[in-house]
Amino acid sequence: MTVSELSEAIREIEARVKANPKTPNVRDCLARFHAELNRRKTETHEDRVWRMKSRLAWEFAQEKIEAAQKRPDSYCAQKPAQRY
């Protein structure tokens, strides 16, 4: 999620809070989004590279799990997928 997408999501959450302030978990969600936005504004190039590498590693691991589940002879095909 880019900084502009994150800002847009924050605006949407704030609109939901105004519409229904008693919605559960919205204030916690909004606080996490604000913290992430502040962190992203001050992150270095190395921080961004590390975050992208971590995301790619997670994506490849998920693809590997899904590919193993499609093979009927694999152990992974016999158990449900684990999402982290």
C-alpha positions as CSV (number, residue, x, y, z in Angstrom):
1,M,0.0,0.0,0.0
2,T,1.5,3.3,-1.0
3,V,1.4,6.5,1.1
4,S,-1.4,7.9,-1.0
5,E,-3.5,4.7,-0.7
6,L,-2.8,4.7,3.0
7,S,-4.0,8.3,3.3
8,E,-7.1,7.5,1.3
9,A,-7.9,4.5,3.6
10,I,-7.5,6.7,6.6
11,R,-9.9,9.2,5.2
12,E,-12.4,6.4,4.6
13,I,-12.0,5.1,8.1
14,E,-12.5,8.6,9.6
15,A,-15.7,9.0,7.5
16,R,-17.0,5.7,8.9
17,V,-16.2,6.8,12.5
18,K,-18.2,10.0,11.9
19,A,-21.1,8.0,10.4
20,N,-21.1,5.5,13.3
21,P,-18.8,6.2,16.2
22,K,-19.7,3.1,18.1
23,T,-18.4,0.7,15.4
24,P,-16.2,-1.8,17.2
25,N,-12.4,-1.8,16.5
26,V,-12.6,1.2,14.2
27,R,-10.6,3.5,16.6
28,D,-7.9,0.8,17.0
29,C,-7.7,0.4,13.3
30,L,-7.5,4.1,12.7
31,A,-4.6,4.4,15.2
32,R,-2.7,1.5,13.5
33,F,-3.2,3.2,10.1
34,H,-1.9,6.5,11.5
35,A,1.1,4.8,13.1
36,E,1.9,3.1,9.8
37,L,1.5,6.3,7.8
38,N,3.9,8.1,10.2
39,R,6.4,5.3,10.0
40,R,6.3,5.3,6.2
41,K,6.9,9.1,6.1
42,T,10.1,8.6,8.0
43,E,11.4,5.3,6.5
44,T,14.6,5.1,4.6
45,H,15.2,3.4,1.3
46,E,16.7,0.4,3.1
47,D,13.6,0.1,5.2
48,R,11.4,0.1,2.1
49,V,13.6,-2.5,0.4
50,W,13.5,-4.8,3.5
51,R,9.7,-4.4,3.7
52,M,9.3,-5.3,0.0
53,K,11.7,-8.3,0.3
54,S,9.7,-9.6,3.3
55,R,6.5,-9.2,1.4
56,L,7.9,-11.1,-1.7
57,A,9.2,-13.9,0.5
58,W,5.7,-14.3,2.1
59,E,4.1,-14.3,-1.4
60,F,6.5,-17.0,-2.6
61,A,5.9,-19.1,0.5
62,Q,2.1,-18.9,0.0
63,E,2.5,-19.9,-3.7
64,K,4.6,-22.8,-2.7
65,I,2.0,-24.0,-0.2
66,E,-0.8,-23.6,-2.7
67,A,1.2,-25.5,-5.4
68,A,1.9,-28.4,-2.9
69,Q,-1.8,-28.6,-2.1
70,K,-2.7,-29.1,-5.7
71,R,-0.4,-32.2,-6.0
72,P,-2.5,-35.2,-4.8
73,D,0.6,-37.1,-3.7
74,S,1.9,-34.4,-1.4
75,Y,1.4,-34.3,2.4
76,C,0.2,-30.7,2.1
77,A,-2.7,-31.8,0.0
78,Q,-4.0,-33.9,2.9
79,K,-4.2,-31.0,5.4
80,P,-5.8,-27.5,5.2
81,A,-3.8,-24.5,4.2
82,Q,-2.3,-22.5,7.0
83,R,-2.5,-18.7,6.6
84,Y,-0.3,-16.4,8.7
